[in-house]
């Protein structure tokens, strides 16, 4: 996985442009409404989704597997704390956050890694903190393409394995981690307007205090 992302960022640099995703904009609004002050972004990339939070006064920390992506983030003026490594090796610190935003990452992990990521993120939330994941849906055009590795799990091209979610798998995987709601979101490719948009699911969880 490291090599794939490293070579992707070296070759394509800012491959998604610098416009934040619609999910990031919606999450920023939600976090502001809930008084979220600091967040963690696992898989921060070169920071295109971080800036919208920073610009609105939310402190951001990140985790990123690709050194090249971290360099690109620095070149774009993101002087924030970014831990270099895979999200599968979380936690990188023992800080607790008001919010976590994880965009288009969890579906690239296998069953065990997804479960660990959800748990690790939940464990780094403050009481009453929120975590929001945006993940690929079975409605996306790539579903069923390539080599099937398991139920709803495909290697869509060399080195890219994807798990495609539906409402059942969302409830199954996020259910015990404070799942509040989930909804479909269609994400346009803002720097490639002729490319068909992807259908994602946006998942919201809250760390409720028990007792």
Secondary structure, DSSP 8 states (H G I E B T S, - for coil): -HHHHHHHHHHHSSTT-SS--HHHHHHHHHHHHTT--EEEEET-TTSTTTHHHHTTT-EEEEEES-HHHHHHHHHTT--SEEEES-GGG--SS---EEEEEEES-GGGS-HHHHHHHHHHHHHTEEEEEEEEEEEEBTTSTTTT-SEEEETTEEEEETTEEEE-B-HHHHHHHHTTTTEEEEEEEEE--TT-TTS--EEEEEEEEE-----
